């Protein structure tokens, strides 16, 4: 059987050959995971439109398409072309699960929820010529005892971070603006692989660098602790995501640093307790962001902070306050988002119930456009402020200011080269991508992620218990920072 797996590019990507670096970061691990369930005699091809030009004049027996909200239109067009020639098309992903009625007319079969439990069932039905129109993942969700990911299908030299892993599904938290609860509805919403399976997968990967794409790498403290213990001595450097709470409490972040954690994505999102309550992001309430940041700095871990603009308590000063705080606290990179009510989320349902949704043009649901009726800010003020925040945080003056606020020269230079190199040389990245040079730059990334020695005195005096009920976020708003007033890697 001839099978083709396709990840259409997002609307934001201008073309398959001249694109921003962020579209060449990670391979489509989800599709490679599903490919592992195919028969060894099947002829399988995986195409990622972000890094290669799609050819659509072939006639495989089966086409499987992964759909996100901002590639949905393109995905439907591709599916329609294949189906017009009699090719069987199956679709899945976040957007399909959120809007199955919209997706169904473009596919012969769709997957609702995570596909690991239903893809093998679908393949049996398909081979027996009795496929169903819909496959629901509800009971028995697990990612233990999976067949090895088909990494042989991934074109490694087209990605800056080919060694991407996902060792869990979902997240233990329930933020209203997140897809998670909609995607995992009807079954377990957070579950993991076994540590021995993860270590075996890591051993398969060439080089030193790893990127854990999990929503919350520290979401299962027991598993994370055992994993980091098992990774010690492997000589790996890695990146992942964690919450403020998980950074402040216990010693798990120290274990991660000893195992090779060198950069972490942190969802700060907002400094307003009102906004946190509106978003159901209670895990950030009564957490001191500045102490969490200092703890990461002391461990030599770079920080990619995520911030959301447009929550109902945001006013005109929110952009300057957020940028100034990031610079003053030496956040390595910042990712800014305009609040986006994705279909299927509680936020979307709440806004729809009070007629606040302005458009269902999914191409605009890219966290760069305003798609809902705002509160204290106008739509124009929100979009202008969003772009202003990016321009100002990544200005050379602020990059230098944040970089040289670190105590050691090595930390200063790492911050400078990482932040400046990532955001200030877009045309250079495009040339490197289009000439096939990403594999040459991976060793440079590994060098930038090399260890910064921690301050022994600071760490030895650290007592996480004193921060189990830390100062509220209001204390940050009253700090000298405020009185004076983002996918990266």
N, C-alpha and C positions, 0 to 999 in steps of 0.2 A: 504494500500500500504506500502511495506517495502522499506525504503530509507536509503542509506548509504552515508555519507559525509566523504571524505578523504582528509587530508593534508599530502602528502608524504614528507618525510624528505629531507632536502637539501643534496647535495652531500657531503658537509663538515662534516656533522654529521656521525661519524664513525659507530654507531649502536644505536638502540633504547634504550639500557639499560646501555650503558657506554658512556656518551656524555658530552661535555662541558656544563657548567651551562647556557650559553646563549641560548641553545636550549630548556631550560625549563623555560624560562621567561614568555612568553605570550601565552594564549590559542588562538585558531583560531576563532577570533571574526567574521571574514567575513563569514565563513560557518555557525556559529551559528545565524548570522543575516538572512541568506537565509532560514535557517530551520524554522524561524518564519512564513514563508509564506506557510508552509505545513499544511495539515489538522490535526486537533487535534486527529483524529482517525488513522493517519498514524503511523507506527512503525519506529522510527528514531534512527539512531546511528551515532555518530560523532567520528572518529578515527584520532588521530594526531600521525604520525609515529615518531615524535621527542621524544615523551614521552611514547610510548607503542608499542608493537609488533603488526604489522598488521596481521590479518588472512584473507586470500583471497579465501578460499574454500566455502564461502557462496554464496547464489544466491538471492540477493535482486531484487526488481523490477526496482530500479533506483539507480545508483551510480553517485555521483557528486564529481568531483576532482578539487581542486584548484592548479593552476600551476604557479610556479615561474621559473626563468631562470635556476637556478641550481638544481631544482628538476624535470626539464622537462623530462629527460630520464627515471627517475624512475616513474614519473606520466604516461608516455606513456606505459611503461611496465605493470603497474597495469591495466590501461585501456584496453590494448590488451588482458590481461588474462580474464577479465570479459566479454569482447565482444565475445571472443572465445566460451564462454559458453552461449551466447545469452542474456546477461544482457545489458540493455540500459545504456550507459555511456554519461554523459554530463560533459563538461570541461569549465572552465573559469579562469580568472586571468590575471595578467600583461603579461605573456608570450604568452598566447593564443591570447590576443588582438593584441600584436605586430606581431605575426607570425601565423595568422589563417590558412594559407595554409599548414604550417607544422603540426599544431595540428589537423586539420580536419580528416585526415585518421585514427586517433586514437580514435575518438569520434563519437557518433551518433548525438550529438548536441553540439554546442559551443556558448559561450556568448562573444560578443564583447563589451568591455567597462564595466562600473559598472553594477552589476546584479540586483539592487533593482527594476528597472523599467521593467525588462524583465523576471525575474524568475517566477513571478505569471502567466504571459502570457504563458510561457513554460509549467508550470504545468497544465494549462487548456488544452493546446494542447496535452500534454502527456496523460492525463486522457481520452481525446477523441480519442486517438490513431492517432493523426494527427500532430506529432511534426515536426517542421522545423529543417533544419540542422544548421541554424545560427540565432541568435537573437541579434539585434543591439540596443544598448542604445544610443539614440540621443536626442529626444525631451522629455520634461517633467521630467527632472531629479530633484529629491528631496529626502531628507531623513527625511522630516517631516511626522508626522502621521504614522510612521512605527509600525508594531506590535512589542511587546517586544522581545528582543533578547532571544533566547533559551539557557539561561545560565544553565538550568538544564541538558543540554547535555555535559557541560564542566566538566571534572574531575579536580576539583579545587585543590585537594591535590597534583597534579603532576606539579603545576606551582608555581614559586616564586611570580609572580605578577598576580594572577587570576583576580583582579579587573581592567581589561583593558577596556578602552572606546575609541570609535572613534566618535567624535561629528561633524565632517565635512568630506567632500570629496575634494581631490585635494589641491590646494595651489594658492594664488594670484600671484605667481611669475612664471617665465618661463625659468628655467635654462636648458641649452642645453644638459647636461648629465643626466637629470632626465626623468623618465618614464612618468611623469604626462601628458604632452601635447599629447603623443601618446595614453594613456589610455582613456583620456577624449575627444578625438578628435570628433568634430561634435556636441558638446553640451556644457553646462555649465561645467567649469573646476574647480570651487570652489563654494561650497554651504554648508549650515550648518543645523543642527537641531534647534528647538526653545529652548530657555532657560528653559522653564517649562518642556519640555520633558527630557532635560539633567538632571535637578535636580531630576526628578522622577526616572530616571535610577540610579542615584547616591544613592538614598534612598534604592534601591533594594540590594545594595552591602554590604556585611558584612565587618566588620573591619574598620580601619582608612585609609589604603593606597589605592591610586588610581594612575593609569598611563594612561594619555591621549596619544594615539598613533597617533594623528593627525600630519600631516606634519608641520603645523604651528598653534599652539594653539592660538596665538594672531592674526591670519590672519584676523579676523573680529573684529576690536577693539570694536565696539558697543556690539556685542554678548559677547565677553570676559569680558568686563566691567560689564555687567549685570549678567553674570554667576558668576564672582568672588564676586560680591555683595551678590548674593543669597547663595553662599557657606560659607560666613562668619558665624561663630558660629556653623558650622556643625562638627567641630573637625576633619576635614580630613587633611591628608598630601598627596601631589600629585607631580607628575613629568610630564614633557611635553617638547615640542620643541618650539623654538622661533628664530627669526632672530636677527642679531646684530642691525639692524635699529629699530626693535620694542622694544628692550631693552633700546636703547639710547633715544628714543623720547617719550614724554608724561609721564604719571604716571601709565600706565597700569601694568608695572612690579611690582610696589609697591602694587597695588591692588591684584595682583596675590599672592605676598608674604603674605599679610594679610589674604588671603583666604586659604593659606596652601601650596603654591608652595615652594618646598624645593630643587629641582634639575631640571636643564634645559639642554636640548640638543641644542647646538648652532653650526650651520654650518659655521664656519670660512672659511674652505676649503683651502684658499691660502692667502698669504700676497702680492701677485703680482697684481697690477692693470691690467697688460697685460693678466694675466691668468683669472681674473674676467671678463674682456671684452670678451675673447675667449669663456668663459662658459656662457655668457649672464647673469651673476650673478650681475647685476647692483645694486641690493639693498645693496650690500656690499661695493660698491665704495664710497670713501670719508667718510667712517665710521671708527672711532677710536676704534679698538678692545680693547685696554688697558682700556679705559674709560668704555666701556661696561662691561668688566670683573670686574673692581673695583666696579661698581654699583651693580653687582650681589653679590660680596663679602660683601659689606656693608649691603645688605639685608639678608645675611646668606643663599644664594641660591648656592648650589653646581653646578659645571659646567662640563658637558660632551662635550668636544670640538671635532668637526669633521674636519678632514684635508685630502685633496686629494693630492697625489703625482703623477707626470707624465704629468702635463700640459706643454704646449710647452715652457714656459719661465723658467721652473724648471731646475736648474743645480745641480752639485754634492753637493753643500752646503745646499740645501733645507732641508735635513733631520735634520741636526744639528741645523739649524736656527729654525726650527719648534719645535723640542723637547726642546731646550733651552728656547724659548719663553713660551712654556707651563709650564715648571717648574718655571721659574722666575715669571710668573703671577699666579702661584698656581692653574692651571687648575686641577680639581679633577680627572677626567678620560679623556683620549684622545682616539678617535677612528680614526685610520688611514686607508686610502684606496688607492689602486693604481687606477688611472683613468680607468674607464671601460665603453666603448661605447656600451650601451645596444641596441639591435635591436629595431627599432621603434623610437629611439630618434634622434634629429637633429645631435648630435655628431656622432652617428653611420653612418648616411647618409653622412655627410660631409667627414668622414674618408673613407668610402667605395668609394666615388666619386673620391678620389685621391689615391686609392689602398693602404690605410694604415691599413686595417683590415688584421690580420695575420691568424686568425682561427675563425671558427664558432662552435668550440667545447664548448657548453654552460656550461659544467662542469668547465671550466676555467674562466668563467665570474663571479668570486666570490670576486672581488676587491683585490685579493691576487696575481694574475698572470697578466703578461703583454700580451695583446692580440692584440696589434696594433704596428705599426712602430713608435718608439719614436723619439724625436727631439734632445735635448741636452744631454740626458742620454741614455746609452745603456739599453736594456731590463734587462740584468743581474745587472747593477748598480741600476736600479729602484727596482727590487725585493729584492736585498741585502739591499738597503737603507730602504725599507719599514720594513723589519724585524728588522733592527738595531734600527729604531725609536721606535718600540714597546719595544724592550729589554731595551733600555736606558731610556725611559720615565718611565717605570715600574721597574727600578732598585731600590733597597732599598735606596741607597744614594739620588736619586732624589725624591723618595716618602717622605723621611724624610725632605729633603730641602723644598719641596713645602708645606708639612703639617705645618711645624713650621714657615712659613712665615706669617701665619695668626696672628691677634692681640690677640685673646682670646684663652684660653686653650681649651674651648669646641670646638671651630672651628678647632683648631689644631688636637685634638683627633678624631673628626668626619672625617676629611680629611684622617688622617692616617689609621683609621680602615676601612673606606669605600674603599679607593684605594687599600690598602694592602690586605684587605679581598677579594676584587673582583678579583684581578689579581694574587696574590701570593700563593693561596691555591687551585689550580685547582683539585688536587687529593682529597682534603677534600670535595670540592663541589660534586665531582663524587660519593664519598661514601654516602654523605647525600642524593643525588638524588636517588641512587640505593637502599637505605634503607627506602625511603618514608619519609624523614625528612624535606622536604622543608616547610611544614606548620608550623613546629616548629621555623624556621628561620624568618618567616614573621614579628613577633613582634620585632625581632632584627633590621630588616630593618626599621620598623616604628620608632624605637628608634633613629637610625642613622639619620633619616629625621626629628627629632624633631627640634623645632625652636631655632635659634640662635638670640639673641636680637640684633637689629640693633644699629648702632652708631647714637644717636639722632642728634648730632651736624652735622655730615656729611650729613645725609639725609635732615635735615632742611635747609641746605645751597645748596641743589641740585636744579639747575635750568636747566631743560631739554632744554629750548630754546637756551641756549648757545651752545648746542651740535647739534642743528638742521642742522648746516653746519660744522661738526667737522673737525679736521685735516685729511688729506688724509692718506691712508695706507702707503705712502712713509715715513711718519713721524715715523711709527713703525719700518720700516727698518733702520732708522737712530737712533733709540733709543739705550740706553746703553746695552739693551739685545742683540741687533744684533751686536753692536760694540765688544762685548765680545766673539762672536762666530768666529673609530670606529660609535653585538648589545649588549652597556652596559646599565647599568640602568642609 
